Amino acid sequence: MKIYIGPYTSWYGPYQLAETLCFWAKETVVDEYGMKSKPDYVHNFGEWLAHGSVEPEPEVGEIRSWDRERHMTWLYKFLSWIHSKQKRTIKVHIDRWDTWSMDHTLAPIILPMLVQLKATKHGAPMVDMEDVPKELRATKAQQNKYAKGGDVDPKHFERWDWIMDEMIYAFEQKNRDHWEEDYYGPYIESEDKRELFGRFEWIDDEGRKKHQERMSNGFRLFGKYFESLWD
């Protein structure tokens, strides 16, 4: 298998051009979350490059500019045309042996991606309460209470961390050679030469079953929340 996937194409429009041209303008902290932004005049310059005019911030109840049609300058249209021609480079070559055990081929690729996503993610999707332990669940009333204030309940991000941990666990175990051996042994050779096989001193079938069930649930969660694997 040979795979090359290039970076996503990035949008470079009038506002980005304004920041480039105003290279001397420094970013400053603009809100309580530590978000940084360039001075207002840089944004206004971008507005003018994009729409030919600068629109003031809307009053309460007014329609925001992005909710309605606005004039687009020739520059905006030109930069949009350039962006439409950009394509992300994706090259995938699959060898015959890659699909002999496709699950084992994909597991070592998926695992480090999940680990990196958990370390770098900036948000969390909504998850179904039945997919997490009881101590992480929130009632509908609790969720609605925080939603009214435009927020999520205190356990929202913990739930997604738990879901991701279960996915990671499943693929970690898939990447182990013969994890089942944790529940067998030691092996004792038969003293009777007429017997081809010996026996294990002990077998923990219950433990092996629980291990497999947790792995299977992790794979189930991976499939269910596949489209939520974003940063």
Rosetta constraint file for C-alpha pairs under 8 A:
AtomPair CA 1 CA 92 HARMONIC 7.54 0.50
AtomPair CA 1 CA 93 HARMONIC 5.53 0.50
AtomPair CA 1 CA 94 HARMONIC 4.73 0.50
AtomPair CA 1 CA 95 HARMONIC 5.42 0.50
AtomPair CA 1 CA 98 HARMONIC 6.57 0.50
AtomPair CA 2 CA 91 HARMONIC 7.93 0.50
AtomPair CA 2 CA 92 HARMONIC 5.93 0.50
AtomPair CA 2 CA 93 HARMONIC 5.03 0.50
AtomPair CA 2 CA 94 HARMONIC 6.75 0.50
AtomPair CA 3 CA 90 HARMONIC 7.74 0.50
AtomPair CA 3 CA 91 HARMONIC 5.75 0.50
AtomPair CA 3 CA 92 HARMONIC 4.58 0.50
AtomPair CA 3 CA 93 HARMONIC 6.29 0.50
AtomPair CA 4 CA 89 HARMONIC 7.58 0.50
AtomPair CA 4 CA 90 HARMONIC 5.83 0.50
AtomPair CA 4 CA 91 HARMONIC 5.07 0.50
AtomPair CA 4 CA 92 HARMONIC 6.47 0.50
AtomPair CA 5 CA 88 HARMONIC 7.70 0.50
AtomPair CA 5 CA 89 HARMONIC 5.81 0.50
AtomPair CA 5 CA 90 HARMONIC 4.51 0.50
AtomPair CA 5 CA 91 HARMONIC 6.32 0.50
AtomPair CA 6 CA 88 HARMONIC 6.13 0.50
AtomPair CA 6 CA 89 HARMONIC 5.02 0.50
AtomPair CA 6 CA 90 HARMONIC 6.33 0.50
AtomPair CA 7 CA 88 HARMONIC 6.65 0.50
AtomPair CA 7 CA 89 HARMONIC 7.59 0.50
AtomPair CA 8 CA 88 HARMONIC 5.70 0.50
AtomPair CA 9 CA 83 HARMONIC 7.93 0.50
AtomPair CA 9 CA 86 HARMONIC 6.53 0.50
AtomPair CA 9 CA 87 HARMONIC 6.64 0.50
AtomPair CA 9 CA 88 HARMONIC 5.90 0.50
AtomPair CA 10 CA 83 HARMONIC 7.94 0.50
AtomPair CA 11 CA 83 HARMONIC 6.46 0.50
AtomPair CA 12 CA 16 HARMONIC 5.63 0.50
AtomPair CA 12 CA 17 HARMONIC 7.03 0.50
AtomPair CA 12 CA 79 HARMONIC 7.08 0.50
AtomPair CA 12 CA 83 HARMONIC 7.54 0.50
AtomPair CA 13 CA 17 HARMONIC 6.17 0.50
AtomPair CA 13 CA 50 HARMONIC 7.93 0.50
AtomPair CA 13 CA 76 HARMONIC 6.62 0.50
AtomPair CA 13 CA 79 HARMONIC 5.82 0.50
AtomPair CA 13 CA 80 HARMONIC 7.20 0.50
AtomPair CA 14 CA 18 HARMONIC 6.10 0.50
AtomPair CA 14 CA 46 HARMONIC 5.29 0.50
AtomPair CA 14 CA 47 HARMONIC 7.53 0.50
AtomPair CA 14 CA 49 HARMONIC 5.57 0.50
AtomPair CA 14 CA 50 HARMONIC 5.34 0.50
AtomPair CA 14 CA 75 HARMONIC 7.29 0.50
AtomPair CA 14 CA 76 HARMONIC 6.18 0.50
AtomPair CA 14 CA 79 HARMONIC 7.66 0.50
AtomPair CA 15 CA 19 HARMONIC 6.44 0.50
AtomPair CA 15 CA 42 HARMONIC 7.95 0.50
AtomPair CA 15 CA 43 HARMONIC 6.56 0.50
AtomPair CA 15 CA 45 HARMONIC 7.55 0.50
AtomPair CA 15 CA 46 HARMONIC 4.10 0.50
AtomPair CA 15 CA 47 HARMONIC 6.92 0.50
AtomPair CA 15 CA 49 HARMONIC 7.53 0.50
AtomPair CA 15 CA 50 HARMONIC 7.35 0.50
AtomPair CA 16 CA 20 HARMONIC 6.32 0.50
AtomPair CA 16 CA 46 HARMONIC 7.44 0.50
AtomPair CA 17 CA 21 HARMONIC 6.17 0.50
AtomPair CA 17 CA 46 HARMONIC 7.28 0.50
AtomPair CA 18 CA 22 HARMONIC 6.02 0.50
AtomPair CA 18 CA 42 HARMONIC 6.14 0.50
AtomPair CA 18 CA 43 HARMONIC 7.39 0.50
AtomPair CA 18 CA 45 HARMONIC 6.05 0.50
AtomPair CA 18 CA 46 HARMONIC 5.09 0.50
AtomPair CA 18 CA 49 HARMONIC 7.73 0.50
AtomPair CA 19 CA 23 HARMONIC 6.14 0.50
AtomPair CA 19 CA 25 HARMONIC 7.88 0.50
AtomPair CA 19 CA 38 HARMONIC 7.83 0.50
AtomPair CA 19 CA 42 HARMONIC 6.28 0.50
AtomPair CA 19 CA 43 HARMONIC 8.00 0.50
AtomPair CA 19 CA 46 HARMONIC 7.84 0.50
AtomPair CA 22 CA 42 HARMONIC 6.75 0.50
AtomPair CA 25 CA 38 HARMONIC 6.39 0.50
AtomPair CA 25 CA 39 HARMONIC 6.94 0.50
AtomPair CA 25 CA 42 HARMONIC 7.80 0.50
AtomPair CA 26 CA 38 HARMONIC 5.96 0.50
AtomPair CA 26 CA 39 HARMONIC 7.53 0.50
AtomPair CA 27 CA 36 HARMONIC 5.77 0.50
AtomPair CA 27 CA 37 HARMONIC 5.00 0.50
AtomPair CA 27 CA 38 HARMONIC 4.45 0.50
AtomPair CA 27 CA 39 HARMONIC 7.12 0.50
AtomPair CA 28 CA 36 HARMONIC 5.19 0.50
AtomPair CA 28 CA 37 HARMONIC 5.66 0.50
AtomPair CA 28 CA 38 HARMONIC 6.37 0.50
AtomPair CA 28 CA 39 HARMONIC 7.66 0.50
AtomPair CA 29 CA 34 HARMONIC 5.73 0.50
AtomPair CA 29 CA 35 HARMONIC 5.69 0.50
AtomPair CA 29 CA 36 HARMONIC 4.37 0.50
AtomPair CA 29 CA 37 HARMONIC 6.57 0.50
AtomPair CA 30 CA 34 HARMONIC 6.97 0.50
AtomPair CA 30 CA 35 HARMONIC 5.99 0.50
AtomPair CA 30 CA 36 HARMONIC 5.64 0.50
AtomPair CA 30 CA 37 HARMONIC 6.45 0.50
AtomPair CA 31 CA 35 HARMONIC 5.86 0.50
AtomPair CA 31 CA 36 HARMONIC 7.68 0.50
AtomPair CA 38 CA 42 HARMONIC 6.43 0.50
AtomPair CA 38 CA 43 HARMONIC 7.50 0.50
AtomPair CA 39 CA 43 HARMONIC 7.14 0.50
AtomPair CA 40 CA 44 HARMONIC 6.16 0.50
AtomPair CA 41 CA 45 HARMONIC 6.02 0.50
AtomPair CA 42 CA 46 HARMONIC 6.34 0.50
AtomPair CA 43 CA 47 HARMONIC 6.22 0.50
AtomPair CA 44 CA 48 HARMONIC 6.27 0.50
AtomPair CA 44 CA 54 HARMONIC 5.86 0.50
AtomPair CA 45 CA 49 HARMONIC 6.25 0.50
AtomPair CA 45 CA 54 HARMONIC 7.83 0.50
AtomPair CA 46 CA 50 HARMONIC 6.05 0.50
AtomPair CA 47 CA 51 HARMONIC 5.79 0.50
AtomPair CA 47 CA 52 HARMONIC 7.04 0.50
AtomPair CA 47 CA 53 HARMONIC 6.36 0.50
AtomPair CA 47 CA 54 HARMONIC 5.42 0.50
AtomPair CA 47 CA 55 HARMONIC 7.52 0.50
AtomPair CA 48 CA 52 HARMONIC 4.36 0.50
AtomPair CA 48 CA 53 HARMONIC 4.59 0.50
AtomPair CA 48 CA 54 HARMONIC 5.54 0.50
AtomPair CA 49 CA 53 HARMONIC 7.89 0.50
AtomPair CA 49 CA 73 HARMONIC 6.97 0.50
AtomPair CA 49 CA 75 HARMONIC 6.95 0.50
AtomPair CA 49 CA 76 HARMONIC 7.28 0.50
AtomPair CA 50 CA 72 HARMONIC 5.93 0.50
AtomPair CA 50 CA 73 HARMONIC 5.59 0.50
AtomPair CA 50 CA 75 HARMONIC 6.85 0.50
AtomPair CA 50 CA 76 HARMONIC 5.18 0.50
AtomPair CA 51 CA 70 HARMONIC 6.89 0.50
AtomPair CA 51 CA 71 HARMONIC 5.34 0.50
AtomPair CA 51 CA 72 HARMONIC 4.88 0.50
AtomPair CA 51 CA 73 HARMONIC 5.36 0.50
AtomPair CA 51 CA 76 HARMONIC 7.69 0.50
AtomPair CA 52 CA 71 HARMONIC 7.51 0.50
AtomPair CA 52 CA 72 HARMONIC 7.54 0.50
AtomPair CA 52 CA 73 HARMONIC 6.25 0.50
AtomPair CA 55 CA 65 HARMONIC 7.85 0.50
AtomPair CA 58 CA 62 HARMONIC 5.62 0.50
AtomPair CA 58 CA 63 HARMONIC 6.95 0.50
AtomPair CA 58 CA 64 HARMONIC 6.09 0.50
AtomPair CA 63 CA 67 HARMONIC 6.48 0.50
AtomPair CA 63 CA 68 HARMONIC 7.56 0.50
AtomPair CA 64 CA 68 HARMONIC 7.24 0.50
AtomPair CA 65 CA 69 HARMONIC 7.49 0.50
AtomPair CA 65 CA 70 HARMONIC 7.16 0.50
AtomPair CA 72 CA 76 HARMONIC 5.87 0.50
AtomPair CA 72 CA 77 HARMONIC 6.67 0.50
AtomPair CA 73 CA 77 HARMONIC 6.42 0.50
AtomPair CA 74 CA 78 HARMONIC 5.98 0.50
AtomPair CA 75 CA 79 HARMONIC 6.12 0.50
AtomPair CA 76 CA 80 HARMONIC 6.10 0.50
AtomPair CA 77 CA 81 HARMONIC 6.13 0.50
AtomPair CA 78 CA 82 HARMONIC 6.38 0.50
AtomPair CA 79 CA 83 HARMONIC 6.25 0.50
AtomPair CA 80 CA 84 HARMONIC 6.22 0.50
AtomPair CA 81 CA 85 HARMONIC 6.63 0.50
AtomPair CA 82 CA 86 HARMONIC 6.82 0.50
AtomPair CA 94 CA 98 HARMONIC 6.44 0.50
AtomPair CA 95 CA 99 HARMONIC 7.80 0.50
AtomPair CA 96 CA 100 HARMONIC 7.38 0.50
AtomPair CA 97 CA 101 HARMONIC 7.81 0.50
AtomPair CA 98 CA 102 HARMONIC 6.00 0.50
AtomPair CA 98 CA 105 HARMONIC 6.03 0.50
AtomPair CA 99 CA 105 HARMONIC 7.38 0.50
AtomPair CA 101 CA 105 HARMONIC 6.42 0.50
AtomPair CA 102 CA 106 HARMONIC 6.20 0.50
AtomPair CA 103 CA 107 HARMONIC 6.07 0.50
AtomPair CA 104 CA 108 HARMONIC 7.28 0.50
AtomPair CA 104 CA 174 HARMONIC 7.12 0.50
AtomPair CA 104 CA 175 HARMONIC 7.12 0.50
AtomPair CA 105 CA 109 HARMONIC 7.57 0.50
AtomPair CA 106 CA 110 HARMONIC 6.15 0.50
AtomPair CA 107 CA 111 HARMONIC 6.06 0.50
AtomPair CA 107 CA 171 HARMONIC 5.82 0.50
AtomPair CA 107 CA 174 HARMONIC 6.55 0.50
AtomPair CA 107 CA 175 HARMONIC 6.32 0.50
AtomPair CA 108 CA 112 HARMONIC 7.10 0.50
AtomPair CA 108 CA 171 HARMONIC 7.68 0.50
AtomPair CA 108 CA 175 HARMONIC 6.36 0.50
AtomPair CA 109 CA 113 HARMONIC 6.86 0.50
AtomPair CA 110 CA 114 HARMONIC 6.26 0.50
AtomPair CA 110 CA 171 HARMONIC 7.44 0.50
AtomPair CA 111 CA 115 HARMONIC 6.33 0.50
AtomPair CA 111 CA 168 HARMONIC 6.24 0.50
AtomPair CA 111 CA 171 HARMONIC 5.67 0.50
AtomPair CA 111 CA 172 HARMONIC 6.70 0.50
AtomPair CA 112 CA 116 HARMONIC 6.09 0.50
AtomPair CA 113 CA 117 HARMONIC 6.04 0.50
AtomPair CA 114 CA 118 HARMONIC 6.19 0.50
AtomPair CA 114 CA 164 HARMONIC 7.39 0.50
AtomPair CA 114 CA 167 HARMONIC 7.76 0.50
AtomPair CA 114 CA 168 HARMONIC 6.39 0.50
AtomPair CA 115 CA 119 HARMONIC 6.42 0.50
AtomPair CA 115 CA 168 HARMONIC 6.88 0.50
AtomPair CA 116 CA 120 HARMONIC 6.15 0.50
AtomPair CA 117 CA 121 HARMONIC 5.47 0.50
AtomPair CA 117 CA 229 HARMONIC 7.68 0.50
AtomPair CA 117 CA 230 HARMONIC 7.45 0.50
AtomPair CA 117 CA 231 HARMONIC 6.44 0.50
AtomPair CA 118 CA 161 HARMONIC 7.38 0.50
AtomPair CA 118 CA 164 HARMONIC 6.93 0.50
AtomPair CA 120 CA 231 HARMONIC 6.84 0.50
AtomPair CA 121 CA 230 HARMONIC 7.29 0.50
AtomPair CA 121 CA 231 HARMONIC 4.41 0.50
AtomPair CA 122 CA 231 HARMONIC 5.79 0.50
AtomPair CA 123 CA 157 HARMONIC 7.67 0.50
AtomPair CA 123 CA 231 HARMONIC 6.94 0.50
AtomPair CA 124 CA 156 HARMONIC 7.49 0.50
AtomPair CA 124 CA 157 HARMONIC 5.92 0.50
AtomPair CA 124 CA 160 HARMONIC 6.05 0.50
AtomPair CA 125 CA 160 HARMONIC 7.15 0.50
AtomPair CA 125 CA 228 HARMONIC 6.33 0.50
AtomPair CA 126 CA 156 HARMONIC 7.48 0.50
AtomPair CA 126 CA 160 HARMONIC 7.95 0.50
AtomPair CA 127 CA 131 HARMONIC 7.34 0.50
AtomPair CA 127 CA 159 HARMONIC 7.27 0.50
AtomPair CA 127 CA 160 HARMONIC 7.05 0.50
AtomPair CA 128 CA 132 HARMONIC 7.58 0.50
AtomPair CA 129 CA 136 HARMONIC 8.00 0.50
AtomPair CA 129 CA 137 HARMONIC 5.50 0.50
AtomPair CA 129 CA 138 HARMONIC 7.27 0.50
AtomPair CA 131 CA 163 HARMONIC 7.81 0.50
AtomPair CA 131 CA 221 HARMONIC 7.99 0.50
AtomPair CA 132 CA 136 HARMONIC 6.39 0.50
AtomPair CA 132 CA 137 HARMONIC 6.83 0.50
AtomPair CA 132 CA 159 HARMONIC 6.56 0.50
AtomPair CA 132 CA 162 HARMONIC 7.28 0.50
AtomPair CA 132 CA 163 HARMONIC 7.19 0.50
AtomPair CA 133 CA 137 HARMONIC 6.83 0.50
AtomPair CA 136 CA 155 HARMONIC 5.99 0.50
AtomPair CA 136 CA 158 HARMONIC 7.21 0.50
AtomPair CA 136 CA 159 HARMONIC 6.14 0.50
AtomPair CA 137 CA 155 HARMONIC 7.27 0.50
AtomPair CA 137 CA 159 HARMONIC 7.82 0.50
AtomPair CA 138 CA 142 HARMONIC 6.05 0.50
AtomPair CA 138 CA 143 HARMONIC 6.53 0.50
AtomPair CA 138 CA 153 HARMONIC 7.46 0.50
AtomPair CA 138 CA 155 HARMONIC 7.40 0.50
AtomPair CA 139 CA 143 HARMONIC 6.32 0.50
AtomPair CA 140 CA 144 HARMONIC 6.05 0.50
AtomPair CA 141 CA 145 HARMONIC 6.09 0.50
AtomPair CA 142 CA 146 HARMONIC 6.62 0.50
AtomPair CA 142 CA 153 HARMONIC 6.89 0.50
AtomPair CA 143 CA 147 HARMONIC 6.05 0.50
AtomPair CA 143 CA 152 HARMONIC 6.72 0.50
AtomPair CA 143 CA 153 HARMONIC 5.76 0.50
AtomPair CA 144 CA 148 HARMONIC 6.17 0.50
AtomPair CA 145 CA 149 HARMONIC 7.29 0.50
AtomPair CA 146 CA 150 HARMONIC 6.55 0.50
AtomPair CA 146 CA 151 HARMONIC 5.12 0.50
AtomPair CA 146 CA 152 HARMONIC 5.44 0.50
AtomPair CA 146 CA 153 HARMONIC 5.73 0.50
AtomPair CA 147 CA 151 HARMONIC 5.11 0.50
AtomPair CA 147 CA 152 HARMONIC 5.95 0.50
AtomPair CA 147 CA 153 HARMONIC 7.89 0.50
AtomPair CA 152 CA 156 HARMONIC 6.23 0.50
AtomPair CA 155 CA 159 HARMONIC 6.14 0.50
AtomPair CA 156 CA 160 HARMONIC 6.90 0.50
AtomPair CA 157 CA 161 HARMONIC 6.30 0.50
AtomPair CA 158 CA 162 HARMONIC 6.20 0.50
AtomPair CA 159 CA 163 HARMONIC 6.28 0.50
AtomPair CA 160 CA 164 HARMONIC 6.11 0.50
AtomPair CA 161 CA 165 HARMONIC 6.09 0.50
AtomPair CA 162 CA 166 HARMONIC 6.33 0.50
AtomPair CA 163 CA 167 HARMONIC 6.45 0.50
AtomPair CA 163 CA 218 HARMONIC 7.86 0.50
AtomPair CA 163 CA 221 HARMONIC 7.08 0.50
AtomPair CA 164 CA 168 HARMONIC 6.14 0.50
AtomPair CA 165 CA 169 HARMONIC 6.04 0.50
AtomPair CA 166 CA 170 HARMONIC 6.24 0.50
AtomPair CA 166 CA 214 HARMONIC 7.73 0.50
AtomPair CA 166 CA 215 HARMONIC 7.79 0.50
AtomPair CA 166 CA 217 HARMONIC 7.75 0.50
AtomPair CA 166 CA 218 HARMONIC 5.00 0.50
AtomPair CA 166 CA 221 HARMONIC 7.92 0.50
AtomPair CA 167 CA 171 HARMONIC 6.48 0.50
AtomPair CA 167 CA 215 HARMONIC 7.98 0.50
AtomPair CA 167 CA 218 HARMONIC 4.41 0.50
AtomPair CA 167 CA 219 HARMONIC 6.30 0.50
AtomPair CA 167 CA 221 HARMONIC 6.68 0.50
AtomPair CA 167 CA 222 HARMONIC 5.96 0.50
AtomPair CA 168 CA 172 HARMONIC 5.98 0.50
AtomPair CA 168 CA 218 HARMONIC 7.59 0.50
AtomPair CA 169 CA 173 HARMONIC 6.22 0.50
AtomPair CA 169 CA 215 HARMONIC 7.05 0.50
AtomPair CA 169 CA 218 HARMONIC 7.15 0.50
AtomPair CA 170 CA 174 HARMONIC 6.27 0.50
AtomPair CA 170 CA 214 HARMONIC 7.18 0.50
AtomPair CA 170 CA 215 HARMONIC 4.34 0.50
AtomPair CA 170 CA 216 HARMONIC 7.17 0.50
AtomPair CA 170 CA 217 HARMONIC 7.95 0.50
AtomPair CA 170 CA 218 HARMONIC 5.17 0.50
AtomPair CA 170 CA 219 HARMONIC 6.42 0.50
AtomPair CA 171 CA 175 HARMONIC 6.18 0.50
AtomPair CA 171 CA 215 HARMONIC 7.74 0.50
AtomPair CA 171 CA 219 HARMONIC 7.92 0.50
AtomPair CA 172 CA 176 HARMONIC 6.66 0.50
AtomPair CA 173 CA 179 HARMONIC 6.73 0.50
AtomPair CA 173 CA 215 HARMONIC 7.37 0.50
AtomPair CA 180 CA 184 HARMONIC 7.26 0.50
AtomPair CA 180 CA 208 HARMONIC 6.54 0.50
AtomPair CA 181 CA 185 HARMONIC 7.41 0.50
AtomPair CA 182 CA 208 HARMONIC 8.00 0.50
AtomPair CA 183 CA 203 HARMONIC 5.81 0.50
AtomPair CA 183 CA 204 HARMONIC 5.00 0.50
AtomPair CA 183 CA 205 HARMONIC 7.06 0.50
AtomPair CA 183 CA 207 HARMONIC 6.78 0.50
AtomPair CA 183 CA 208 HARMONIC 5.94 0.50
AtomPair CA 184 CA 200 HARMONIC 6.37 0.50
AtomPair CA 184 CA 201 HARMONIC 7.71 0.50
AtomPair CA 184 CA 202 HARMONIC 6.03 0.50
AtomPair CA 184 CA 203 HARMONIC 4.73 0.50
AtomPair CA 184 CA 204 HARMONIC 6.53 0.50
AtomPair CA 185 CA 200 HARMONIC 4.81 0.50
AtomPair CA 185 CA 201 HARMONIC 5.37 0.50
AtomPair CA 185 CA 202 HARMONIC 5.56 0.50
AtomPair CA 185 CA 203 HARMONIC 6.66 0.50
AtomPair CA 186 CA 200 HARMONIC 5.64 0.50
AtomPair CA 186 CA 201 HARMONIC 5.53 0.50
AtomPair CA 186 CA 202 HARMONIC 7.22 0.50
AtomPair CA 187 CA 198 HARMONIC 7.13 0.50
AtomPair CA 187 CA 199 HARMONIC 5.79 0.50
AtomPair CA 187 CA 200 HARMONIC 4.39 0.50
AtomPair CA 187 CA 201 HARMONIC 6.18 0.50
AtomPair CA 188 CA 198 HARMONIC 5.58 0.50
AtomPair CA 188 CA 199 HARMONIC 5.36 0.50
AtomPair CA 188 CA 200 HARMONIC 5.84 0.50
AtomPair CA 188 CA 201 HARMONIC 6.59 0.50
AtomPair CA 189 CA 197 HARMONIC 6.94 0.50
AtomPair CA 189 CA 198 HARMONIC 4.34 0.50
AtomPair CA 189 CA 199 HARMONIC 6.63 0.50
AtomPair CA 190 CA 195 HARMONIC 6.62 0.50
AtomPair CA 190 CA 196 HARMONIC 7.75 0.50
AtomPair CA 190 CA 197 HARMONIC 6.33 0.50
AtomPair CA 190 CA 198 HARMONIC 4.24 0.50
AtomPair CA 190 CA 199 HARMONIC 7.14 0.50
AtomPair CA 204 CA 208 HARMONIC 6.28 0.50
AtomPair CA 205 CA 209 HARMONIC 6.03 0.50
AtomPair CA 206 CA 210 HARMONIC 6.30 0.50
AtomPair CA 207 CA 211 HARMONIC 6.17 0.50
AtomPair CA 208 CA 212 HARMONIC 6.24 0.50
AtomPair CA 209 CA 213 HARMONIC 6.15 0.50
AtomPair CA 210 CA 214 HARMONIC 6.22 0.50
AtomPair CA 211 CA 215 HARMONIC 6.38 0.50
AtomPair CA 212 CA 216 HARMONIC 6.03 0.50
AtomPair CA 213 CA 217 HARMONIC 6.09 0.50
AtomPair CA 214 CA 218 HARMONIC 6.23 0.50
AtomPair CA 215 CA 219 HARMONIC 6.37 0.50
AtomPair CA 216 CA 220 HARMONIC 6.16 0.50
AtomPair CA 217 CA 221 HARMONIC 6.15 0.50
AtomPair CA 218 CA 222 HARMONIC 6.20 0.50
AtomPair CA 219 CA 223 HARMONIC 6.36 0.50
AtomPair CA 220 CA 224 HARMONIC 6.15 0.50
AtomPair CA 221 CA 225 HARMONIC 5.89 0.50
AtomPair CA 221 CA 226 HARMONIC 7.93 0.50
AtomPair CA 222 CA 226 HARMONIC 5.49 0.50
AtomPair CA 225 CA 229 HARMONIC 6.87 0.50
